[in-house]
Amino acid sequence: MPSSNRNTIYLTPEEDARLRKNFKDRIQTRRELSGQPREPSDLKTLRSQVIYADLMSDMQPQSGGQDAIVAYAVGDPYPPCVDAVEDLEPMGLGELRMETHHRERVLIVKRVTPVVRLKVCSWTVVQDESGDAERLEVVLHKEDHGKDILESGEMFRVLEPYFTVGEQGEPTLRVDHPSDLVVVHTDRAMAKTAERCKEEGNAALKQQNLLLAHAKYTSGLEIVQDSGTTKEDITFDLYRNRAHVNLRIHRLDEAKTDALASLTNLPYQKHIELDSKAYFRAGTAAYQLGEYQEAKRCFQEQKRLNPANKDATARIRKTEQRIHEEETGSYNFKKLKASLLLSSRREIAADAACFTRNVFIKASPGRGRGLFAKSNIEAGELIMCEKSFCVVWENEQQALTSMTYDFRDDRIRVFPAGLCRAVVRRLLDNPSQVGRAMDLYGDYRGPDVEQQRLKNKREAVIDVFQVHDIVARNAFGPEPGTSSAGLWMLASYINHSCLPNSEKEYIGDLMVLRATRPIAAGEEITHAYDLSSDYDARMETLMRTWGFRCDCKFCVAEKKDSAAVRKRRRDLEREASALVEKGETGRLAVVKAKRLAREIEGTFDEERYSGLPRMALMRIQKWIVEAGKK
Ligand SMILES: C[S@@+](CC[C@H](N)C(=O)[O-])C[C@H]1O[C@@H](n2cnc3c(N)ncnc32)[C@H](O)[C@@H]1O
């Protein structure tokens, strides 16, 4: 079984060859099958496959440790459906063709077996109206707030179905983009009243079934929209209740709009209290979105309606602190660190604002876009602070490190699949963030789905293949040596240099970037993506993970060293590291360390390396200085 840590895969040559061959064979089979008619599947056989797979999955833990790593193929993208659902032409399973994306078509199917939940996918068996059955699989993005999407409903619309073969060559309806699978809710069809939907929503909320509560309130709201009774108390109640659920599931955009839509603005005591609550919910959503001016306005309204509310006063004060941070870049880092230490959860989000006023984005020739300084910045001074867009910490349930085989460059990589999943979920939940996220650099850029989706009044549609490539090129680990990974939207524009002018530190999920030397206004800000002192290893990581060759002064100088010189330097550095790690302290060790330092120094051409640091020397030199102090 292959194992990994964040950037290294421990694969034997045989495992590597077997994996590549499997993936290549599979794509070959798929190509050969393309366009062929579907062989009808037998429901009885499918049912027994579900039972068998379920038994097997019980033996394979859902969230394995680092050693149990899953592998899947990437680099063969297709866009999600963006058409209006009512514009799609219904089809039956019998019309499916192998290895085909059935564009402008929709399948309506019913789930007829339990769901088999595996580490990267979930699958089940579905039937259409005519009784035909097929396997339906959701890959990677298979959960919505911890609930399996296939388990959350019985009737589904599969938009623009993609019919292909699964892991074992079995015919499969495969869903990659979560927006291509729509759960059909039947409340409207059952002619329920909005009041009934509210009651059912409240009951679901009581049982902590937040997604069901959301669906019930939404059904209620659809019913009031249809009946035109949008100004009645029931409408305001449904919006207010859904705002509460939205806050709990982190759908902040809708939490804010729902809370504001629930305002009655009526002068009666009951309504004043409800409106005060609504302002609290809108303010909380705005605060969590980092919209502090809006949050402050909402908390002030909350206080105006309910002057005795001390919490509102405290919230206004806290929001003002955030506004001060984003305007001035002055933080109480000590207090922030202490608050994180006090927290029982290690992966806590820092309660701090972003400070980004000193930087701007512009083209960086040969490197796409980069981040630049707006004004002069002193060495040690703060450049910027940024809260993460999304982090998945190593010990979280949703953490998942996978191995990907990329058809485009025939490479196997370690990939933070858990982060990719979490980013997709966050974007589905908060469409206001889609534009910024999709603007980040990635190798694959699909069609601009956002405009089409808005035109066709579709709920959030996310191209998961584009998100995959964005995460692959922009994710960073806030905790070295662990598989925790996150995405910072603005810091994602910072290009690499082996001689960087900035250094980052993390306080929880707050990235704090400081200048390591004076930076002039207009100068590009850089940081080191990889700190390896070994030229070949560094080049390999930069190419494998970020897809470029570094041409900084240091790399230009190192490139000219012969392979023999680089090997000698590497061997000497290894010897020096072994000495440091042994923890020896005697005079002999110091003599040996000094000799090694001299020999490493000797591998650098004095003229070519003039003014450049000797990275391979740094560790042993530091040790010699420390040893001298003892
Ligand atoms: C985190 S993004 C940095 C922002 C990116 N340049 C952009 O246009 O959005 C990482 C990508 O930037 C490019 N990049 C970063 N540093 C580079 C460098 N020193 N030389 C060439 N390309 C670089 C690579 O394409 C890399 O995958």
PDBQT file of the ligand as one rigid body, heavy atoms in Angstrom, charges set to zero:
ROOT
HETATM    1  C1  LIG A 701       0.379  30.691  -6.133  1.00  0.00    +0.000 C 
HETATM    2  S1  LIG A 701       0.330  31.073  -7.813  1.00  0.00    +0.000 S 
HETATM    3  C2  LIG A 701       1.103  32.652  -7.882  1.00  0.00    +0.000 C 
HETATM    4  C3  LIG A 701       0.284  33.650  -8.674  1.00  0.00    +0.000 C 
HETATM    5  C4  LIG A 701       0.248  33.415 -10.160  1.00  0.00    +0.000 C 
HETATM    6  N1  LIG A 701       1.482  33.889 -10.762  1.00  0.00    +0.000 N 
HETATM    7  C5  LIG A 701      -0.939  34.049 -10.837  1.00  0.00    +0.000 C 
HETATM    8  O1  LIG A 701      -0.794  34.549 -11.944  1.00  0.00    +0.000 OA
HETATM    9  O2  LIG A 701      -2.026  34.015 -10.264  1.00  0.00    +0.000 OA
HETATM   10  C6  LIG A 701       1.547  29.948  -8.321  1.00  0.00    +0.000 C 
HETATM   11  C7  LIG A 701       1.822  29.946  -9.808  1.00  0.00    +0.000 C 
HETATM   12  O3  LIG A 701       2.526  31.136 -10.193  1.00  0.00    +0.000 OA
HETATM   13  C8  LIG A 701       3.575  30.845 -11.117  1.00  0.00    +0.000 C 
HETATM   14  N2  LIG A 701       4.875  31.185 -10.483  1.00  0.00    +0.000 N 
HETATM   15  C9  LIG A 701       5.104  31.453  -9.186  1.00  0.00    +0.000 A 
HETATM   16  N3  LIG A 701       6.390  31.772  -8.970  1.00  0.00    +0.000 NA
HETATM   17  C10 LIG A 701       7.008  31.700 -10.159  1.00  0.00    +0.000 A 
HETATM   18  C11 LIG A 701       8.362  31.918 -10.583  1.00  0.00    +0.000 A 
HETATM   19  N4  LIG A 701       9.312  32.270  -9.740  1.00  0.00    +0.000 N 
HETATM   20  N5  LIG A 701       8.628  31.756 -11.906  1.00  0.00    +0.000 NA
HETATM   21  C12 LIG A 701       7.669  31.381 -12.778  1.00  0.00    +0.000 A 
HETATM   22  N6  LIG A 701       6.379  31.168 -12.440  1.00  0.00    +0.000 NA
HETATM   23  C13 LIG A 701       6.046  31.329 -11.139  1.00  0.00    +0.000 A 
HETATM   24  C14 LIG A 701       3.467  29.348 -11.392  1.00  0.00    +0.000 C 
HETATM   25  O4  LIG A 701       2.667  29.176 -12.528  1.00  0.00    +0.000 OA
HETATM   26  C15 LIG A 701       2.767  28.816 -10.168  1.00  0.00    +0.000 C 
HETATM   27  O5  LIG A 701       2.049  27.615 -10.387  1.00  0.00    +0.000 OA
ENDROOT
TORSDOF 0
